[in-house]
Amino acid sequence: MVFQTKKWIIKNFLKKIYYKFSFAHCCLGKNVSFRDGFRVVMSKSAKLVVGEDTFFNNFCSINCLQEIAIGRNCLFGEGVKLYDHNHRFGRFDIPIRNQGFSIRPIHIGDNVWVGSNVLILAGANIGNHCVIAGGVVVDYTVPDHSLVKRNGQIVSIIEK
């Protein structure tokens, strides 16, 4: 067990170094960590900022053509995917793959828990202290102190 933990720490450290040097505009805060299968895909001009003490579980991916900003102390469950772009598909005379992308930034606040298999799409703006239930698709604004349920309903979770 101790060997397994040390191996994970070393692997995590090397991957962070790789991302910092491979992408000019990739800023990972202190103690950012990720498990197996974590992947980042960025265009040369894209900007990715991940706040300190943020954790990505197995098989998360970040796909960034413009801008994705993630706050501090966030938790991402297994299989979370972030895309700040979407294929355009309005013309029938041009294959979808040749129609380009619509691009909008993604912003995620501090202290956010994103459940497993969540899809965060272009234009998502998730406030501070939020919980996103597993399996949800988010492409809209979620106010601070909110819980997003599986049916997309947003409920306030302010402590009283």
PyMOL commands that set and color helices and strands:
alter all, ss='L'
color gray80, all
select helices_A, chain A and resi 2-22+96-98
alter helices_A, ss='H'
color red, helices_A
select strands_A, chain A and resi 26-28+33-34+39-42+47-50+55-56+61-64+67-70+75-76+81-83+85-87+101-103+106-108+113-114+119-120+125-126+131-132+137-138+141-142+146-148+154-156
alter strands_A, ss='S'
color yellow, strands_A
deselect
rebuild
show_as cartoon
